Structures are given as structure tokens and as C-alpha cells.
Amino acid sequence: QVQLAEFGGGLVQAGESLRLSCSASGTRFSFDAMGWYRQAPGNQRELVATIIPNGLTRYGDFVQGRFSISRDKVKNAVYLQMDSLNAEDTAVYYCNLRFRGHDYWGQGTQVTVSS
């Protein structure tokens, strides 16, 4: 079994920051990519950020330099630093692990941005 534990969501005002954490079960878990997707009510789930084992990253077009994903190989975890949050960032953020073409998902953590 693969289990993804997510932390760090919450309610913030526009312009503030949050840091999300996602830890995969087990030690030294193999994966093709890990990262974050988000989904707002009525919308499709969309890419936020992913990282692959060699450290290469990719981001959704909306990020525009505001977010940064990083990796801790010892803890088998990824982190998403989100700065300059705005109301359009409000969504449930899901941790994702892809291994051999199969996606595993966390339970989701709510991020709400308001004034």
C-alpha cells in the first residue's frame, strides 16, 4: 500500500504564504514523480507542481514563480512553498505520487485565501 500524508493547509489572507508537506509511507519509496494538484469546486483537478527523482521540476502556468517544490529523500517527502497567495489559489490541494504510470493520491488539504 501507498499512503500519502498531507499537512499545512489553512486560511490565510491575500499576499500571505503557506507551506504544504507530503510524506509517503515507507522509507526510500520508489517513484516516477511526486507533487501537488489542486481542485476547486466545479473545476477540474490541475497541476500545481511536480518533482522527479533527478530534481527536475515543473509547475502549472498559473504559478508564475510564486511557488517552489522541494524534496527530502531521507524523509521521503515533498514540500510546496506557496508565496503571494491570492483568492484564485483557494482549492483543495492533493499530494500525488506517480509510479510506473499509476497515480496515488492523498486525502487533500484545504487552502483558503481571503482578504
N, C-alpha and C positions, 0 to 999 in steps of 0.2 A: 504494500500500500504506500501511496504518496500522500502526505499531509502537509499543507501549507498554512502557516500561522501568520496572520497579518495584525499589525499594530500601528497606531499613530494617527488614525483619523480623528476628526473632531470639527468643531465650529470655530471659525476664525473670521476676522474682518478682512475686507479687501486690502491688498497690499502686504498682508502678513504671510508667514511661512509655516509649513508643516513638513515633517519628515516621517515617511512611511517605512516600515520594516516588514520583511517577509522571510521567514525561516522555513526551510524544507526539512522534513523529517529525515532522520538518519544522518550519518556522517559521510562526507565525501560522496554525496549523491551525484550520479552522472546525469547530465542534461545537455540538450542542444541549445536552449535559450531559457532565460528567466527574465521576468519583468512584470509590468503592470499594464492593465487595461482598465478602462472606466466605462460606466454606463449610467446615463441619466434617464429618468422616467420617459418612456415613449421613444427613446433613441436606441440606436444600435450600439453594441459594445465597440469601443475604438481603442486603438493602440495609444498608450502613453509613452512607454519606454521599455526597451529590452536590452539585455546584455548577453553575449555569448562567451564561452569559456576563454577565448583568447583576449577578452576585454573589449572587443568592439561593441559599440552601442548604436542604437537607432531610436528616434523619437517621432512622435506624432507631429504633424505640421503645425498644430496649434501651440506647441511648447515654446517655440521661438526663443530658445536659450534660457528659459526660466527654470527649468527642471534639470536635475542631474541624477543619473542612476549609477550606483556603485555596487561592488561585490566584496564579500568576505568569504574566501574559500574555506577557511578553518571552521567558521560557524555555519557554512552552507546557507548563506543568507544574502539577500539583496536589499538595498535601501534606495529610496526615492526622496531626494531633497527637492521640495517644491517652494519656490520663492515667488514673490509678486503675484500671489493668487488673486483671482478675480471671480465674479459671480458665475461666469461661464465654466469654471472649474468644478462647480458643485456636481457631484456624482457619487456613485458607489465605485470604489476602486478595488479591483480584483488582482491579486497576485496570480501569476501564470508561470507554469513550468512546462516546457515542451521537451519531450524525449522521444526520439525515433518517430516523429510525426504525430504523436499523441499529446493532447493538452490536458494538464491537470490544473485545477482552479482552487483558490482559497475561497473562504466564505464571503469575502467582501468587507470593506470598511468604509463608512460614510464620511465623506468630506463635504462640508457645507461652508460656503463663503458668503458673507453678507456685510452690509455696512453698519 
